[in-house]
Amino acid sequence: MANVGIVADDLTGGTTVGALIAREGVPATVFFDPSYVETTPLPDNAAAIVSTDSRAMPAEVAYDRVRRATLTLKGRGATMFAKRIDTTVRGGVGPEVEGMLSALGPDYMAVIVPAMPQSRRVVLEGYSLIDSVLLTRTGVAQDVRTPVREAHLPTLFKAQFKAKLGHVNIKPVMAGKQAIKHELVELRREGTRIFLMDALSIDDVDQIAQAVVDLGWRIVCVDPGPFTDRVAVHSGAIEPAEVPQRVTRIDPVPGETGTVLVVAGSATKVTHNQITRLTREPGVVTLSIDVLAMLDKDTSVYEAECRRAEAEARRLLDEAATPPRVMVCALDTVYAGTTTPKAVMEELSGLTGPEPAKQLTVRFGGLARRILDVLGAEDCAGVYLTGGDVMVASCEAFEAKGITLVDYVIPQIDQGTITGGPFEGLPVVCKGGLTGTEVTAIQSVNRILDERMRTHGANA
């Protein structure tokens, strides 16, 4: 069983930390359900990551899901544990970490390092900064499901944790591991069990990792991924190996084969800009999916839209002189850059609260599976999934058990292969709705086509 056991509160978080570990040359698989960990053989030099999909859940539900997932990982032989959190600290960090600690025992402590400097997420004097902007002045404060309205993390977390929390500010962190060790020891003498760390750079994160490994404490790593990776390496929980060198490119190259299926359902402006830019590229065909049909309480309306989309996909394939490089399957709101009002979603679906959005993503994921079946496993070069909920729904519709990570395109744009089900081994790139630049979708599609050439050969 994998030495490293990680619990993530959603799929995109799991793939982010998994990609960092995969870049060390170590297998890392994100499982959609703890039960899959019990039935999937993994080497010792590996990471098993369980997505609990608990970020927006009530505290007691999130606590229980994380506790149960941790017990599964512990029972399968994991010796190092980490709780992956969002880079913008959305969700119930406190209940989830305490759920993991409850499964591991009273001698475990939690070290929280929320920074992910390679994605321009840092913590200074306790304040979370996103690309130099205070967390609460970004769109995260208005997040529909899990808004964050406190940027001072000691204040935010003290309201979430029952255990005593201490904060190590930037000065000792920048002074290096000896100063960090001194601060941690002093805080522990005061009865601290939860340690929150400032960090501005990857070197800061690495120094914190070295400090906790030197102390020999039994800890849970609580972070977006970099701290977990560094502790795993410095502690010997994983043994790094050589990895293939992959490039990130924008332009097409000779020898590409197969069609990449893009499934886009995120309502963010970022995703709209990325998909709009992608559709201007040569060899790209589009399917526009009626979001209202995905919501309609009359299932015959949904079924009719699925059949229309399947027929359109077949027409695009049949009429093309050469197979398209990319087929984009996106909600019409993604192309338009608009959102569907909550009242409209509730009226059409006959549901309330979060249920209309859940129905939309589940149905859209089912439609994506039908389009993938039209393309066929042999002719599909891979799948690019954007939007965390869409990723989950699509992978469930693909009958996958998980995703095995191999790399990232850029940090938080993660590359892997599907694990389990009829599409086992199919390349996939996963991206949350808020991540990346205007060319990220192009870079991701090209990475999938490169992987196809690497495994199948050019013009295969």
Secondary structure in CASP SS format (residue, H / E / C, confidence):
PFRMAT SS
TARGET T0000
AUTHOR 0000-0000-0000
METHOD secondary structure of the structure
MODEL  1
M C 1.00
A C 1.00
N C 1.00
V E 1.00
G E 1.00
I E 1.00
V E 1.00
A E 1.00
D C 1.00
D C 1.00
L H 1.00
T H 1.00
G H 1.00
G H 1.00
T H 1.00
T H 1.00
V H 1.00
G H 1.00
A H 1.00
L H 1.00
I H 1.00
A H 1.00
R C 1.00
E C 1.00
G C 1.00
V C 1.00
P C 1.00
A E 1.00
T E 1.00
V E 1.00
F E 1.00
F C 1.00
D C 1.00
P H 1.00
S H 1.00
Y H 1.00
V H 1.00
E H 1.00
T H 1.00
T C 1.00
P C 1.00
L C 1.00
P C 1.00
D C 1.00
N C 1.00
A C 1.00
A E 1.00
A E 1.00
I E 1.00
V E 1.00
S E 1.00
T C 1.00
D C 1.00
S C 1.00
R C 1.00
A C 1.00
M C 1.00
P C 1.00
A H 1.00
E H 1.00
V H 1.00
A H 1.00
Y H 1.00
D H 1.00
R H 1.00
V H 1.00
R H 1.00
R H 1.00
A H 1.00
T H 1.00
L H 1.00
T H 1.00
L H 1.00
K H 1.00
G H 1.00
R C 1.00
G C 1.00
A C 1.00
T C 1.00
M E 1.00
F E 1.00
A E 1.00
K E 1.00
R E 1.00
I C 1.00
D C 1.00
T C 1.00
T C 1.00
V C 1.00
R C 1.00
G C 1.00
G C 1.00
V H 1.00
G H 1.00
P H 1.00
E H 1.00
V H 1.00
E H 1.00
G H 1.00
M H 1.00
L H 1.00
S H 1.00
A H 1.00
L H 1.00
G C 1.00
P C 1.00
D C 1.00
Y C 1.00
M E 1.00
A E 1.00
V E 1.00
I E 1.00
V C 1.00
P C 1.00
A C 1.00
M E 1.00
P H 1.00
Q H 1.00
S H 1.00
R C 1.00
R E 1.00
V E 1.00
V E 1.00
L E 1.00
E C 1.00
G C 1.00
Y E 1.00
S E 1.00
L E 1.00
I E 1.00
D C 1.00
S C 1.00
V E 1.00
L E 1.00
L H 1.00
T H 1.00
R H 1.00
T C 1.00
G H 1.00
V H 1.00
A H 1.00
Q H 1.00
D C 1.00
V C 1.00
R C 1.00
T C 1.00
P C 1.00
V C 1.00
R C 1.00
E C 1.00
A C 1.00
H E 1.00
L H 1.00
P H 1.00
T H 1.00
L H 1.00
F H 1.00
K H 1.00
A C 1.00
Q C 1.00
F C 1.00
K C 1.00
A C 1.00
K C 1.00
L E 1.00
G E 1.00
H E 1.00
V E 1.00
N C 1.00
I H 1.00
K H 1.00
P H 1.00
V H 1.00
M H 1.00
A H 1.00
G C 1.00
K H 1.00
Q H 1.00
A H 1.00
I H 1.00
K H 1.00
H H 1.00
E H 1.00
L H 1.00
V H 1.00
E H 1.00
L H 1.00
R H 1.00
R H 1.00
E C 1.00
G C 1.00
T C 1.00
R C 1.00
I E 1.00
F E 1.00
L E 1.00
M E 1.00
D C 1.00
A E 1.00
L C 1.00
S C 1.00
I H 1.00
D H 1.00
D H 1.00
V H 1.00
D H 1.00
Q H 1.00
I H 1.00
A H 1.00
Q H 1.00
A H 1.00
V H 1.00
V H 1.00
D H 1.00
L H 1.00
G C 1.00
W C 1.00
R C 1.00
I E 1.00
V E 1.00
C E 1.00
V E 1.00
D E 1.00
P C 1.00
G C 1.00
P H 1.00
F H 1.00
T H 1.00
D H 1.00
R H 1.00
V H 1.00
A H 1.00
V H 1.00
H H 1.00
S H 1.00
G C 1.00
A C 1.00
I C 1.00
E C 1.00
P C 1.00
A C 1.00
E C 1.00
V C 1.00
P C 1.00
Q C 1.00
R C 1.00
V C 1.00
T C 1.00
R C 1.00
I C 1.00
D C 1.00
P C 1.00
V C 1.00
P C 1.00
G C 1.00
E C 1.00
T C 1.00
G C 1.00
T E 1.00
V E 1.00
L E 1.00
V E 1.00
V E 1.00
A E 1.00
G C 1.00
S C 1.00
A C 1.00
T C 1.00
K H 1.00
V H 1.00
T H 1.00
H H 1.00
N H 1.00
Q H 1.00
I H 1.00
T H 1.00
R H 1.00
L H 1.00
T H 1.00
R C 1.00
E C 1.00
P C 1.00
G C 1.00
V E 1.00
V E 1.00
T E 1.00
L E 1.00
S E 1.00
I E 1.00
D C 1.00
V H 1.00
L H 1.00
A H 1.00
M H 1.00
L H 1.00
D C 1.00
K C 1.00
D C 1.00
T H 1.00
S H 1.00
V H 1.00
Y H 1.00
E H 1.00
A H 1.00
E H 1.00
C H 1.00
R H 1.00
R H 1.00
A H 1.00
E H 1.00
A H 1.00
E H 1.00
A H 1.00
R H 1.00
R H 1.00
L H 1.00
L H 1.00
D H 1.00
E H 1.00
A C 1.00
A C 1.00
T C 1.00
P C 1.00
P C 1.00
R C 1.00
V E 1.00
M E 1.00
V E 1.00
C E 1.00
A E 1.00
L E 1.00
D H 1.00
T H 1.00
V H 1.00
Y H 1.00
A H 1.00
G C 1.00
T C 1.00
T C 1.00
T C 1.00
P C 1.00
K H 1.00
A H 1.00
V H 1.00
M H 1.00
E H 1.00
E H 1.00
L H 1.00
S H 1.00
G C 1.00
L C 1.00
T C 1.00
G C 1.00
P C 1.00
E H 1.00
P H 1.00
A H 1.00
K H 1.00
Q H 1.00
L H 1.00
T H 1.00
V H 1.00
R H 1.00
F H 1.00
G H 1.00
G H 1.00
L H 1.00
A H 1.00
R H 1.00
R H 1.00
I H 1.00
L H 1.00
D H 1.00
V H 1.00
L H 1.00
G C 1.00
A C 1.00
E C 1.00
D C 1.00
C E 1.00
A E 1.00
G E 1.00
V E 1.00
Y E 1.00
L E 1.00
T E 1.00
G C 1.00
G H 1.00
D H 1.00
V H 1.00
M H 1.00
V H 1.00
A H 1.00
S H 1.00
C H 1.00
E H 1.00
A H 1.00
F C 1.00
E C 1.00
A C 1.00
K C 1.00
G E 1.00
I E 1.00
T E 1.00
L E 1.00
V E 1.00
D E 1.00
Y E 1.00
V E 1.00
I E 1.00
P C 1.00
Q C 1.00
I E 1.00
D E 1.00
Q E 1.00
G E 1.00
T E 1.00
I E 1.00
T E 1.00
G C 1.00
G C 1.00
P C 1.00
F C 1.00
E C 1.00
G C 1.00
L C 1.00
P E 1.00
V E 1.00
V E 1.00
C E 1.00
K E 1.00
G C 1.00
G C 1.00
L C 1.00
T C 1.00
G C 1.00
T C 1.00
E C 1.00
V C 1.00
T H 1.00
A H 1.00
I H 1.00
Q H 1.00
S H 1.00
V H 1.00
N H 1.00
R H 1.00
I H 1.00
L H 1.00
D H 1.00
E H 1.00
R H 1.00
M H 1.00
R H 1.00
T H 1.00
H H 1.00
G C 1.00
A C 1.00
N C 1.00
A C 1.00
END
